[in-house]
């Protein structure tokens, strides 16, 4: 059963979707950044051990 939403309801939902996608993109970027930092730290630790 599909319930048709009034236009007033759909606009905030679109904004929410945009916000969620921006948040997802930011989280993805943050994750890559954290991974990069961790790899760098691991490489530095390996350099210290040798």
N, C-alpha and C positions, 0 to 999 in steps of 0.2 A: 504494500500500500504506500503510494507516494503522496506525501502531504506538501502541497504548494505553499511556500512561505510568502508572506507579504514583503514588498520591497523594503520596508523599514527593517525587517528582520535580516534580510540578506546582506545589507551594507555592513553592519558590524561584523558579520561572519567573514566577509571578504577581508576586512581589516585584520581580523584575527588570523586568517590564513596567511596573509602577508607577513604579519608579525611572527607567526610560527615558522615560516620558511626562512625569514631573516635570522631567527634564533637558531634554526637548524644549521644554516650556513655558518653562523658565528661559532657554534659548538664544533662543527666540522673543522673550521680554521683553527680553533683553540686546541682541538685534539691533535692536529697535524703539528702545531707549534710545540705542544707538550712532548710529543713523540720525538721531534727534532732535538729538543733540549735534553731529553733522556738519552738519546743516542750519543749526543755530544759529550754528556757527562760520563757515559760508559767508555767512550774512546779516550777521554782524559784520564779516567781511572786506570785504563789499560796502559797508557803511557807512563803513569806514575809507577806502576808495578814492575815494568821492565827496566 
